[in-house]
Amino acid sequence: MATASAPRPVNSTGRRVLVIDDEPAVLRVLGLLLERHGFSVASADNARDALKLVEKDKFHAILTDIIMPELSGVDFLRELRRHDLDVPVILMTAGPTLDSAIEAIEYGAQQYLLKPVEPDALVQAVGRAAALGELARYKRDALAKASKEALPYGDRKTLEAVLNQAFGTIHVVFQPVVSMKEKTLLGYEALMRCDEALFANYATLLHAADRIGWRTALERTIYQRIAAASTELPDGAVLFVNVHPHDAQEGLLVGAESPLEPIARNVVLEVSEHATVEQLDAMAGQIDRLRGAGFRIAVDDVGTGPAGLLAFARMTPDFVKLDRTLMMGCDQDAARLRMVRGMFALTREIGVPMIAEGVETAGERDALLAMGADLAQGNLFGKPGATFGAPAL
């Protein structure tokens, strides 16, 4: 008879786990089992006491029964997410229901286990959840260092307060896009700025808003600020606006409540080449509707994202924007220049105008002109400003 292989041991030393169960005997057995495998265990025999514990202490993972008096395990999970967005939670039950499983997924349960659970399987599940909890802490710490200040991602109330303050400081600046050959203005790219130091980077602000389901509110705020400023847009100029692919499905771009639809014929929607396949598919389904409203489409960050050819196929863009990282020092770097020249030749072949972003020097400009490129954007022609400033031509 074959012997089952032993499960891979978990590195549990020092990782704190909270166990919740209303049956004292089960609570004691679970605690002893996890402590024997090196976890530091705290326990509670009801969800209300457990919520008090998570307010005072940090845990790498939480293991809770679902069926309990007063507050169920799912109720506990729902309340927990108001306080802690990251800690992994494993739910256990001897009486599974479809509703509880759906709610578990909705509030981000790590795993849904059916009682009785084999001890080795339980230890492995808790070990994996605790490791993910520690990873979440590392990611928060790394992001905080990148942001120069501590970002309270694990505390929903604090994050909501900080985001509320940040939303009030959001404003838009505009950088010119020019025709180098004709020495004329094509338009401007609208760029979000935020005076809250934690969110000077748009990606950080978007990530924080996503954490608590505020992405739609963030995007609407930005689009409203762009639309309000667009009244000063020079005649004949177009406005390039970065959009999230899902915004087309959520009524942010087309519809009665869209801030940008009234100025759609002046707007080019930029979709990043870094968007996922699912996101591109979501927007592709709305392309006819967007074009019907008057919008044009641009694929941004071309040359650096994994979805480049897919973006072309899905979006049939009116413009492509060459990523600025490819432009840096291209006049001094033969390999980089070959890439830029190849991208320009491809876009010219398929008949889509290419805009070179990040043109900072006369050498880069001249290299573009020498290959026949025309449209460009960068500090050489004008830095982002609060008004629609005339470009340096």
Buried (B, 14 or more C-beta within 10 A) or exposed (E): EEEEEEEEEBEBEEBBBBBBBBEEEBBEBBBEBBEEBBBBBBBBBBBEEBBEBBEEEEBBBBBBBBBBEEBBBBBBBBBBBEBBBBBBBBBBBEEBEEEBBEBBEEBBBBBBBEBEBEBEEBBBBBBBBBBBBBEBBEEBEEBBEEBEEEBBBBBBEEBBEBBEBBBEEBEBBBBBBBBBEEEEBBBBBBBBBBEBEBBEBBEBBBBBBEBBEBBBEBBBBBBBBBBEBBEEBEEEBBBBBBBBBBBBBBBBBBEEEBBBBEBBEBBBBBBBBBBEEEBBEBBBEBBEBBBEBBBBBBBBBBBBBEBBEBBBEBBBBBBBBBBBEBBBEBBEBEEBBEBBBEBBEBBBEEEBBBBBBBBBBEBBBEBBEEBEBBBBBBEBBBEBEEEBBEBEE
